[in-house]
Amino acid sequence: MIQRLLVLQDRDRRAAQLERERRDIPAHKEEIESRLHEHQETLQKAVEDFKKHELKIREIEGEIEAEDIPLIASAAIDEAFELYGVPKYMEQADAERVVGLLSA
């Protein structure tokens, strides 16, 4: 008999817990939707910023003249030399090719 009462008591506790969880669902849903809205706004702003920066980069790329490429490549090599851990450093000709591709 006591075993049955303990089982019943456990089920009552579980039912009460589930009822509390059910009542909390609307508030929890509202909180999640609010956080989702904030994240969507943040994402939208990041996308807009990305597009602005992408346009700015394209404008700058368009301003690169062929005679600027060796100087840009040399500056990039100088900046990277011994500052960045890379398996292999570019030669001037390789760097000029990369800069040329970016400006095309």
The first five atom37 places (N, CA, C, CB, O) and aatype in JSON, in Angstrom:
{
  "aatype": [12, 9, 5, 1, 10, 10, 19, 10, 5, 3, 1, 3, 1, 1, 0, 0, 5, 10, 6, 1, 6, 1, 1, 3, 9, 14, 0, 8, 11, 6, 6, 9, 6, 15, 1, 10, 8, 6, 8, 5, 6, 16, 10, 5, 11, 0, 19, 6, 3, 13, 11, 11, 8, 6, 10, 11, 9, 1, 6, 9, 6, 7, 6, 9, 6, 0, 6, 3, 9, 14, 10, 9, 0, 15, 0, 0, 9, 3, 6, 0, 13, 6, 10, 18, 7, 19, 14, 11, 18, 12, 6, 5, 0, 3, 0, 6, 1, 19, 19, 7, 10, 10, 15, 0],
  "atom_mask": [
    [1, 1, 1, 1, 1],
    [1, 1, 1, 1, 1],
    [1, 1, 1, 1, 1],
    [1, 1, 1, 1, 1],
    [1, 1, 1, 1, 1],
    [1, 1, 1, 1, 1],
    [1, 1, 1, 1, 1],
    [1, 1, 1, 1, 1],
    [1, 1, 1, 1, 1],
    [1, 1, 1, 1, 1],
    [1, 1, 1, 1, 1],
    [1, 1, 1, 1, 1],
    [1, 1, 1, 1, 1],
    [1, 1, 1, 1, 1],
    [1, 1, 1, 1, 1],
    [1, 1, 1, 1, 1],
    [1, 1, 1, 1, 1],
    [1, 1, 1, 1, 1],
    [1, 1, 1, 1, 1],
    [1, 1, 1, 1, 1],
    [1, 1, 1, 1, 1],
    [1, 1, 1, 1, 1],
    [1, 1, 1, 1, 1],
    [1, 1, 1, 1, 1],
    [1, 1, 1, 1, 1],
    [1, 1, 1, 1, 1],
    [1, 1, 1, 1, 1],
    [1, 1, 1, 1, 1],
    [1, 1, 1, 1, 1],
    [1, 1, 1, 1, 1],
    [1, 1, 1, 1, 1],
    [1, 1, 1, 1, 1],
    [1, 1, 1, 1, 1],
    [1, 1, 1, 1, 1],
    [1, 1, 1, 1, 1],
    [1, 1, 1, 1, 1],
    [1, 1, 1, 1, 1],
    [1, 1, 1, 1, 1],
    [1, 1, 1, 1, 1],
    [1, 1, 1, 1, 1],
    [1, 1, 1, 1, 1],
    [1, 1, 1, 1, 1],
    [1, 1, 1, 1, 1],
    [1, 1, 1, 1, 1],
    [1, 1, 1, 1, 1],
    [1, 1, 1, 1, 1],
    [1, 1, 1, 1, 1],
    [1, 1, 1, 1, 1],
    [1, 1, 1, 1, 1],
    [1, 1, 1, 1, 1],
    [1, 1, 1, 1, 1],
    [1, 1, 1, 1, 1],
    [1, 1, 1, 1, 1],
    [1, 1, 1, 1, 1],
    [1, 1, 1, 1, 1],
    [1, 1, 1, 1, 1],
    [1, 1, 1, 1, 1],
    [1, 1, 1, 1, 1],
    [1, 1, 1, 1, 1],
    [1, 1, 1, 1, 1],
    [1, 1, 1, 1, 1],
    [1, 1, 1, 0, 1],
    [1, 1, 1, 1, 1],
    [1, 1, 1, 1, 1],
    [1, 1, 1, 1, 1],
    [1, 1, 1, 1, 1],
    [1, 1, 1, 1, 1],
    [1, 1, 1, 1, 1],
    [1, 1, 1, 1, 1],
    [1, 1, 1, 1, 1],
    [1, 1, 1, 1, 1],
    [1, 1, 1, 1, 1],
    [1, 1, 1, 1, 1],
    [1, 1, 1, 1, 1],
    [1, 1, 1, 1, 1],
    [1, 1, 1, 1, 1],
    [1, 1, 1, 1, 1],
    [1, 1, 1, 1, 1],
    [1, 1, 1, 1, 1],
    [1, 1, 1, 1, 1],
    [1, 1, 1, 1, 1],
    [1, 1, 1, 1, 1],
    [1, 1, 1, 1, 1],
    [1, 1, 1, 1, 1],
    [1, 1, 1, 0, 1],
    [1, 1, 1, 1, 1],
    [1, 1, 1, 1, 1],
    [1, 1, 1, 1, 1],
    [1, 1, 1, 1, 1],
    [1, 1, 1, 1, 1],
    [1, 1, 1, 1, 1],
    [1, 1, 1, 1, 1],
    [1, 1, 1, 1, 1],
    [1, 1, 1, 1, 1],
    [1, 1, 1, 1, 1],
    [1, 1, 1, 1, 1],
    [1, 1, 1, 1, 1],
    [1, 1, 1, 1, 1],
    [1, 1, 1, 1, 1],
    [1, 1, 1, 0, 1],
    [1, 1, 1, 1, 1],
    [1, 1, 1, 1, 1],
    [1, 1, 1, 1, 1],
    [1, 1, 1, 1, 1]
  ],
  "atom_positions": [
    [[0.81, -1.19, 0.0], [0.0, 0.0, 0.0], [0.86, 1.27, 0.0], [-0.93, -0.01, 1.2], [0.6, 2.21, -0.75]],
    [[1.89, 1.28, 0.85], [2.76, 2.46, 0.92], [3.47, 2.66, -0.42], [3.8, 2.32, 2.06], [3.65, 3.8, -0.86]],
    [[3.86, 1.59, -1.05], [4.52, 1.7, -2.35], [3.61, 2.39, -3.36], [4.93, 0.3, -2.86], [4.07, 3.24, -4.12]],
    [[2.34, 2.04, -3.38], [1.39, 2.67, -4.3], [1.22, 4.14, -3.98], [0.03, 1.96, -4.24], [1.11, 4.97, -4.89]],
    [[1.2, 4.48, -2.71], [1.07, 5.9, -2.31], [2.31, 6.69, -2.73], [0.86, 6.02, -0.78], [2.19, 7.84, -3.16]],
    [[3.47, 6.09, -2.6], [4.7, 6.76, -3.04], [4.71, 6.99, -4.55], [5.93, 5.94, -2.62], [5.13, 8.05, -5.03]],
    [[4.25, 6.0, -5.28], [4.15, 6.14, -6.74], [3.17, 7.26, -7.08], [3.72, 4.81, -7.4], [3.44, 8.08, -7.95]],
    [[2.04, 7.27, -6.4], [1.03, 8.31, -6.63], [1.58, 9.68, -6.29], [-0.24, 8.02, -5.81], [1.36, 10.64, -7.03]],
    [[2.28, 9.79, -5.17], [2.87, 11.06, -4.76], [3.89, 11.53, -5.8], [3.54, 10.92, -3.36], [3.91, 12.71, -6.14]],
    [[4.71, 10.64, -6.31], [5.69, 10.98, -7.32], [5.01, 11.47, -8.6], [6.58, 9.76, -7.63], [5.46, 12.44, -9.22]],
    [[3.93, 10.8, -8.97], [3.19, 11.23, -10.17], [2.53, 12.59, -9.96], [2.12, 10.19, -10.54], [2.48, 13.4, -10.89]],
    [[2.03, 12.84, -8.77], [1.44, 14.16, -8.47], [2.5, 15.26, -8.57], [0.79, 14.16, -7.06], [2.25, 16.33, -9.12]],
    [[3.68, 14.97, -8.02], [4.77, 15.96, -8.1], [5.14, 16.22, -9.55], [6.01, 15.48, -7.32], [5.34, 17.37, -9.95]],
    [[5.23, 15.17, -10.33], [5.58, 15.31, -11.76], [4.5, 16.08, -12.5], [5.78, 13.91, -12.41], [4.81, 16.92, -13.35]],
    [[3.24, 15.81, -12.19], [2.13, 16.53, -12.83], [2.19, 18.01, -12.46], [0.77, 15.93, -12.42], [1.96, 18.87, -13.32]],
    [[2.48, 18.31, -11.21], [2.58, 19.71, -10.78], [3.74, 20.41, -11.48], [2.74, 19.8, -9.24], [3.63, 21.56, -11.89]],
    [[4.85, 19.7, -11.62], [6.01, 20.28, -12.31], [5.68, 20.55, -13.77], [7.22, 19.34, -12.2], [6.02, 21.61, -14.3]],
    [[5.03, 19.62, -14.42], [4.65, 19.8, -15.83], [3.66, 20.96, -15.98], [4.03, 18.52, -16.39], [3.73, 21.7, -16.96]],
    [[2.76, 21.12, -15.03], [1.8, 22.23, -15.07], [2.53, 23.57, -14.95], [0.75, 22.08, -13.94], [2.21, 24.52, -15.66]],
    [[3.53, 23.64, -14.04], [4.32, 24.88, -13.91], [5.06, 25.18, -15.22], [5.33, 24.77, -12.74], [5.1, 26.32, -15.67]],
    [[5.64, 24.15, -15.8], [6.35, 24.33, -17.07], [5.39, 24.8, -18.17], [7.04, 23.03, -17.49], [5.73, 25.66, -18.97]],
    [[4.18, 24.22, -18.2], [3.19, 24.61, -19.21], [2.81, 26.08, -19.04], [1.93, 23.71, -19.11], [2.67, 26.79, -20.03]],
    [[2.63, 26.53, -17.8], [2.28, 27.93, -17.54], [3.41, 28.88, -17.93], [1.93, 28.14, -16.07], [3.17, 30.02, -18.32]],
    [[4.66, 28.4, -17.83], [5.82, 29.24, -18.14], [6.11, 29.34, -19.64], [7.04, 28.7, -17.43], [6.9, 30.18, -20.06]],
    [[5.48, 28.5, -20.43], [5.77, 28.46, -21.86], [5.55, 29.81, -22.54], [4.9, 27.4, -22.54], [6.44, 30.25, -23.27]],
    [[4.42, 30.51, -22.34], [4.25, 31.79, -23.03], [5.34, 32.82, -22.7], [2.9, 32.37, -22.68], [5.84, 33.5, -23.6]],
    [[5.71, 32.92, -21.43], [6.76, 33.87, -21.04], [8.1, 33.47, -21.65], [6.88, 33.95, -19.51], [8.85, 34.31, -22.14]],
    [[8.38, 32.18, -21.63], [9.63, 31.68, -22.2], [9.66, 31.92, -23.72], [9.82, 30.18, -21.89], [10.69, 32.31, -24.28]],
    [[8.52, 31.69, -24.36], [8.42, 31.92, -25.81], [8.65, 33.39, -26.13], [7.04, 31.47, -26.35], [9.35, 33.73, -27.08]],
    [[8.05, 34.28, -25.34], [8.21, 35.72, -25.55], [9.68, 36.13, -25.39], [7.32, 36.51, -24.56], [10.19, 36.94, -26.16]],
    [[10.33, 35.57, -24.38], [11.74, 35.88, -24.15], [12.59, 35.43, -25.34], [12.24, 35.21, -22.86], [13.47, 36.16, -25.8]],
    [[12.32, 34.24, -25.82], [13.07, 33.71, -26.97], [12.82, 34.55, -28.21], [12.7, 32.24, -27.24], [13.76, 34.85, -28.95]],
    [[11.58, 34.93, -28.45], [11.25, 35.76, -29.61], [11.92, 37.12, -29.52], [9.74, 35.93, -29.75], [12.37, 37.66, -30.53]],
    [[11.99, 37.67, -28.31], [12.66, 38.96, -28.12], [14.15, 38.84, -28.44], [12.46, 39.45, -26.68], [14.72, 39.69, -29.12]],
    [[14.78, 37.78, -27.93], [16.2, 37.57, -28.22], [16.43, 37.33, -29.7], [16.74, 36.39, -27.41], [17.41, 37.81, -30.27]],
    [[15.51, 36.59, -30.33], [15.62, 36.34, -31.77], [15.55, 37.66, -32.54], [14.51, 35.38, -32.23], [16.33, 37.89, -33.46]],
    [[14.62, 38.52, -32.16], [14.46, 39.81, -32.82], [15.74, 40.65, -32.67], [13.24, 40.58, -32.23], [16.19, 41.28, -33.62]],
    [[16.33, 40.64, -31.48], [17.58, 41.38, -31.26], [18.69, 40.83, -32.14], [17.99, 41.31, -29.79], [19.46, 41.6, -32.73]],
    [[18.78, 39.51, -32.23], [19.81, 38.89, -33.06], [19.58, 39.19, -34.55], [19.85, 37.38, -32.83], [20.53, 39.4, -35.3]],
    [[18.32, 39.21, -34.96], [18.02, 39.53, -36.36], [18.42, 40.97, -36.67], [16.52, 39.31, -36.66], [18.95, 41.24, -37.75]],
    [[18.16, 41.89, -35.75], [18.56, 43.28, -35.95], [20.08, 43.4, -36.03], [18.01, 44.17, -34.82], [20.61, 44.12, -36.88]],
    [[20.77, 42.69, -35.14], [22.23, 42.71, -35.15], [22.77, 42.14, -36.45], [22.8, 41.93, -33.96], [23.7, 42.68, -37.04]],
    [[22.17, 41.05, -36.91], [22.59, 40.45, -38.17], [22.36, 41.41, -39.33], [21.84, 39.13, -38.41], [23.22, 41.58, -40.18]],
    [[21.2, 42.04, -39.35], [20.88, 42.98, -40.43], [21.89, 44.13, -40.47], [19.46, 43.54, -40.25], [22.33, 44.53, -41.54]],
    [[22.25, 44.65, -39.3], [23.23, 45.73, -39.23], [24.59, 45.24, -39.71], [23.34, 46.28, -37.79], [25.3, 45.96, -40.43]],
    [[24.97, 44.02, -39.33], [26.25, 43.46, -39.77], [26.27, 43.28, -41.29], [26.51, 42.12, -39.08], [27.29, 43.53, -41.93]],
    [[25.16, 42.84, -41.86], [25.08, 42.67, -43.31], [25.21, 44.02, -44.0], [23.75, 41.98, -43.72], [25.92, 44.14, -45.0]],
    [[24.53, 45.03, -43.48], [24.62, 46.37, -44.06], [26.03, 46.92, -43.96], [23.64, 47.33, -43.36], [26.54, 47.5, -44.92]],
    [[26.68, 46.73, -42.81], [28.07, 47.18, -42.64], [28.99, 46.45, -43.6], [28.53, 46.96, -41.19], [29.89, 47.05, -44.19]],
    [[28.76, 45.14, -43.75], [29.57, 44.36, -44.67], [29.44, 44.9, -46.1], [29.16, 42.87, -44.62], [30.44, 45.06, -46.8]],
    [[28.22, 45.18, -46.51], [28.0, 45.69, -47.86], [28.69, 47.04, -48.06], [26.51, 45.83, -48.15], [29.27, 47.29, -49.11]],
    [[28.63, 47.91, -47.03], [29.3, 49.21, -47.13], [30.81, 49.03, -47.27], [28.99, 50.07, -45.89], [31.45, 49.68, -48.1]],
    [[31.37, 48.13, -46.45], [32.81, 47.9, -46.51], [33.2, 47.25, -47.83], [33.26, 47.03, -45.34], [34.25, 47.56, -48.39]],
    [[32.36, 46.36, -48.32], [32.65, 45.71, -49.58], [32.68, 46.73, -50.72], [31.61, 44.61, -49.87], [33.55, 46.68, -51.59]],
    [[31.74, 47.66, -50.71], [31.73, 48.71, -51.72], [32.97, 49.58, -51.62], [30.47, 49.57, -51.59], [33.57, 49.95, -52.63]],
    [[33.35, 49.92, -50.39], [34.54, 50.74, -50.17], [35.78, 50.03, -50.71], [34.71, 51.07, -48.67], [36.63, 50.64, -51.35]],
    [[35.87, 48.73, -50.43], [37.02, 47.95, -50.92], [37.03, 47.95, -52.45], [36.96, 46.5, -50.38], [38.09, 48.11, -53.06]],
    [[35.88, 47.76, -53.04], [35.82, 47.75, -54.52], [36.22, 49.11, -55.09], [34.4, 47.36, -55.01], [36.87, 49.17, -56.14]],
    [[35.83, 50.18, -54.43], [36.23, 51.52, -54.89], [37.76, 51.66, -54.83], [35.56, 52.62, -54.02], [38.38, 52.16, -55.77]],
    [[38.34, 51.21, -53.72], [39.79, 51.31, -53.57], [40.49, 50.42, -54.58], [40.22, 50.93, -52.14], [41.49, 50.82, -55.18]],
    [[39.96, 49.2, -54.76], [40.55, 48.3, -55.74], [40.54, 48.92, -57.13], [39.81, 46.96, -55.76], [41.48, 48.76, -57.91]],
    [[39.46, 49.62, -57.43], [39.35, 50.26, -58.75], [40.33, 51.4, -58.93], [0.0, 0.0, 0.0], [40.65, 51.78, -60.06]],
    [[40.81, 51.96, -57.82], [41.76, 53.08, -57.89], [43.2, 52.63, -58.04], [41.63, 53.93, -56.65], [44.08, 53.46, -58.31]],
    [[43.47, 51.34, -57.88], [44.84, 50.84, -57.98], [45.29, 50.88, -59.44], [44.96, 49.39, -57.41], [44.63, 50.33, -60.33]],
    [[46.38, 51.53, -59.66], [46.95, 51.63, -61.0], [48.01, 50.53, -61.15], [47.56, 53.05, -61.25], [48.58, 50.07, -60.17]],
    [[48.27, 50.14, -62.38], [49.25, 49.07, -62.64], [50.61, 49.41, -62.07], [49.37, 48.83, -64.15], [51.32, 48.53, -61.57]],
    [[50.99, 50.68, -62.12], [52.32, 51.07, -61.61], [52.39, 51.04, -60.09], [52.67, 52.46, -62.11], [53.48, 51.06, -59.52]],
    [[51.21, 50.98, -59.41], [51.19, 50.9, -57.95], [51.41, 49.48, -57.43], [49.85, 51.43, -57.42], [51.78, 49.28, -56.28]],
    [[51.19, 48.49, -58.28], [51.21, 47.1, -57.84], [52.56, 46.69, -57.22], [50.9, 46.2, -59.02], [52.55, 46.07, -56.16]],
    [[53.7, 46.99, -57.84], [54.97, 46.59, -57.2], [55.16, 47.21, -55.81], [56.15, 46.97, -58.09], [55.65, 46.55, -54.9]],
    [[54.78, 48.47, -55.64], [54.93, 49.14, -54.35], [54.01, 48.51, -53.3], [54.63, 50.63, -54.5], [54.42, 48.3, -52.16]],
    [[52.76, 48.22, -53.69], [51.82, 47.58, -52.76], [52.31, 46.2, -52.37], [50.41, 47.49, -53.4], [52.26, 45.83, -51.2]],
    [[52.78, 45.43, -53.35], [53.28, 44.08, -53.08], [54.49, 44.13, -52.16], [53.64, 43.36, -54.39], [54.6, 43.33, -51.23]],
    [[55.38, 45.06, -52.41], [56.57, 45.2, -51.57], [56.2, 45.58, -50.14], [57.51, 46.25, -52.16], [56.77, 45.04, -49.19]],
    [[55.25, 46.49, -49.99], [54.8, 46.9, -48.65], [54.16, 45.72, -47.91], [53.81, 48.07, -48.75], [54.35, 45.56, -46.7]],
    [[53.41, 44.91, -48.63], [52.78, 43.74, -48.01], [53.83, 42.73, -47.55], [51.8, 43.06, -48.99], [53.72, 42.16, -46.47]],
    [[54.83, 42.53, -48.37], [55.9, 41.6, -48.01], [56.66, 42.13, -46.79], [56.88, 41.39, -49.19], [56.94, 41.37, -45.86]],
    [[56.98, 43.43, -46.79], [57.69, 44.02, -45.66], [56.88, 43.89, -44.37], [57.99, 45.5, -45.94], [57.43, 43.6, -43.31]],
    [[55.58, 44.1, -44.47], [54.72, 44.01, -43.28], [54.67, 42.58, -42.76], [53.31, 44.51, -43.59], [54.7, 42.35, -41.55]],
    [[54.59, 41.63, -43.65], [54.42, 40.24, -43.25], [55.72, 39.6, -42.78], [53.85, 39.43, -44.39], [55.7, 38.68, -41.95]],
    [[56.84, 40.07, -43.28], [58.12, 39.42, -42.99], [58.39, 39.43, -41.49], [59.26, 40.12, -43.75], [58.5, 40.49, -40.87]],
    [[58.51, 38.25, -40.94], [58.81, 38.0, -39.54], [57.71, 38.44, -38.57], [60.08, 38.68, -39.18], [57.87, 38.29, -37.36]],
    [[56.6, 38.99, -39.07], [55.48, 39.34, -38.19], [54.46, 38.22, -38.12], [54.82, 40.63, -38.67], [53.86, 37.97, -37.07]],
    [[54.26, 37.56, -39.24], [53.23, 36.54, -39.32], [53.87, 35.18, -39.52], [52.23, 36.85, -40.46], [54.72, 35.01, -40.39]],
    [[53.46, 34.23, -38.7], [54.0, 32.88, -38.84], [53.35, 32.17, -40.01], [0.0, 0.0, 0.0], [52.21, 31.7, -39.91]],
    [[54.05, 32.1, -41.09], [53.54, 31.42, -42.29], [54.56, 30.38, -42.73], [53.24, 32.43, -43.44], [55.75, 30.53, -42.46]],
    [[54.11, 29.33, -43.4], [55.06, 28.29, -43.81], [56.02, 28.75, -44.9], [54.3, 27.08, -44.3], [57.13, 28.23, -45.02]],
    [[55.6, 29.75, -45.7], [56.46, 30.22, -46.79], [56.11, 31.67, -47.08], [56.29, 29.32, -48.08], [54.93, 32.04, -47.13]],
    [[57.14, 32.49, -47.28], [56.9, 33.88, -47.63], [56.83, 34.01, -49.15], [58.01, 34.79, -47.06], [57.51, 33.28, -49.88]],
    [[56.01, 34.93, -49.62], [55.87, 35.16, -51.06], [57.09, 35.9, -51.59], [54.59, 35.93, -51.38], [57.72, 36.7, -50.9]],
    [[57.37, 35.62, -52.82], [58.37, 36.4, -53.54], [57.67, 37.62, -54.13], [59.07, 35.55, -54.66], [56.44, 37.63, -54.23]],
    [[58.42, 38.61, -54.49], [57.86, 39.86, -55.02], [56.94, 39.59, -56.21], [58.98, 40.82, -55.43], [55.85, 40.15, -56.28]],
    [[57.36, 38.75, -57.14], [56.56, 38.48, -58.34], [55.22, 37.84, -57.97], [57.33, 37.56, -59.3], [54.18, 38.17, -58.55]],
    [[55.25, 36.91, -57.0], [54.0, 36.27, -56.56], [53.06, 37.29, -55.92], [54.29, 35.12, -55.57], [51.86, 37.3, -56.18]],
    [[53.63, 38.14, -55.08], [52.82, 39.16, -54.41], [52.22, 40.12, -55.44], [53.66, 39.94, -53.38], [51.07, 40.53, -55.3]],
    [[52.98, 40.48, -56.44], [52.47, 41.38, -57.48], [51.33, 40.72, -58.24], [53.6, 41.77, -58.45], [50.35, 41.39, -58.6]],
    [[51.45, 39.42, -58.5], [50.37, 38.7, -59.18], [49.09, 38.74, -58.35], [50.78, 37.24, -59.45], [48.0, 38.97, -58.89]],
    [[49.22, 38.52, -57.03], [48.04, 38.52, -56.16], [47.41, 39.91, -56.14], [48.42, 38.09, -54.72], [46.19, 40.04, -56.28]],
    [[48.22, 40.94, -55.96], [47.7, 42.31, -55.94], [47.05, 42.64, -57.28], [48.82, 43.33, -55.62], [46.02, 43.3, -57.33]],
    [[47.66, 42.18, -58.35], [47.1, 42.41, -59.69], [45.74, 41.76, -59.83], [0.0, 0.0, 0.0], [44.84, 42.33, -60.44]],
    [[45.59, 40.55, -59.29], [44.29, 39.87, -59.34], [43.24, 40.63, -58.54], [44.42, 38.44, -58.81], [42.08, 40.72, -58.94]],
    [[43.65, 41.17, -57.4], [42.7, 41.92, -56.57], [42.25, 43.21, -57.24], [43.33, 42.24, -55.22], [41.12, 43.65, -57.05]],
    [[43.13, 43.79, -58.02], [42.78, 45.09, -58.62], [42.08, 44.91, -59.96], [44.05, 45.94, -58.8], [41.62, 45.89, -60.55]],
    [[41.99, 43.69, -60.45], [41.38, 43.45, -61.77], [39.87, 43.58, -61.71], [41.76, 42.07, -62.29], [39.2, 43.41, -62.73]]
  ]
}
